[in-house]
Amino acid sequence: MLINLLFKHQPQLMTDAPVFRAVLEQVDDPANLSLLQAFILASGIYGLQPDLILDLGTGMGNSGAIFGLIAERVGAEVHTFDINPNWEIALSRLKAPFRAKVAANVTAHGDITKYDFESLLKPASRVFVFWDAHGFDVAQYVLSGVIPIIADRPHLVLCHDMSDNRFCGPKSYEGKSIWGLKSGSTAYVNLSWVCSHAAQAIAILDFCWRNDLSFHSVDEELHKRADPGERSAFCAATGLDENAGAHMGYFTMMETNIRNFPARLAND
């Protein structure tokens, strides 16, 4: 369970906490990465010890900055991808000494669906993927062009914007139309335990079913499987709210021998 790594690496995370807080405040995009989520990213990396970190969806740079701070500890390269060129803006918001360290450890790229991942991924022995880029086109590319390359080596795919509907939100439509009807809508769809506005949630759940994989809920692990005393102690030590949500899911092909991947499209 990923949550075990969170508690296992608590001493390092307590050291990280003030640095993570400072960097996230400087990026100034709190809606898209919380301190708890930063801890989860870091604990996954400390546990897996990857030599390559893929940040799929730079956004305003929260996750890329966290990865840039800790990459040297595990000897990893960090590559961040986004169709919008915001990485330089993110770096400009960071102050010394964080800016130089993050800039030295992170390489920024553009459109995920236009990148040749094979040359980047093949030499890697252990790969950590943070999936925060939205849309079916991205999902098609990741599931047909990225996951097949890393499937038979140690890896972890951690997915953002995957809330657990057993722990969050009302069942009401809240006056919104059904999910997917209107472009740009903030409506959510509920499938299995996943509550999400992101289209890739559908593709990920379908992919996991086809490969006899569990799509694990980090919130379910945190609130139902973790020892309550251990969780309380961790939150007290790191200054987290015990009711904070992780809003993440994860999967790894290391849990199955099945290898069912979508076909590559001609324009891939």
Steps between C-alpha positions, in 0.01 A plus 500: 500500500624847414387629837757277671772696323356824640549380856826320431661817372351728765839614639611622157160656429515694828830644379344570161186664637622862545676491163194358324278762665728783391523379141126439466430847639738651245342313209168630635265243350353338813191356330709260293744348749464486877772431753355152560517430126861623493579255782335217306703582189821511701431180694426315174834614361691415818343155494546421130843666464444577129770617266238674284202712610233596248285799597213477251325834529723782622213738573639790701794292617409366846594139440799581280641720776455226763665247269786739429568540871530128575630350173863502610418287805409204281720583201206568268452709189174699494315574177184713513252528213222744416338639190514843666852644545467598867819353640707818466222690679510243780878533533475879510277476807754295695751679717858412587618239573206303362495641147850394403462152646166431332615645167810278502301182562195541276478495120182647351329374184184586305208292375502148644339355187779635279791363699702186427504335844676186380844658489449652845349196670698207362823571694311553827493218754236638739235755399266717705209655306283781635200527268330840519441574130136481398311367201437184301773587250761507776357180652521324163863600464602412854327161506619398153839670483636544853368222724597215259863611513522502880261211574772242562724707724432651846266797466211683661231710332345752739193680365377843611137619510368160611282559806348211692122547498473302825671788681414815310221703351121481483311277260310801369569630149519845664308653213747380236436292190636149459877463464637540147202684357658845499861585425670664797231394744593434862258206519631173641450138403487212750628159391591233754656694790629776271347845499671716238454774243797361302430292189799276560320353804280301262794378292702406811217299657438323170872424464525361852198274446649362177823415681353362825651794684378681807480875463588585859346789690753688710214642710366152570844393618543814710160496669409130517813289480753710687530462875304795649766567760776497242300734276431740789864503602611567143255789457600653833870473417465655155227755578235340280126496553394142576199545272707616202427314178763353271283497184735258326499147365781275382574184309798294394536222246721322753176367651399303190644273232239610246613743231201650318577837346296718264622514140725783400327751276641579157581860598678391820 
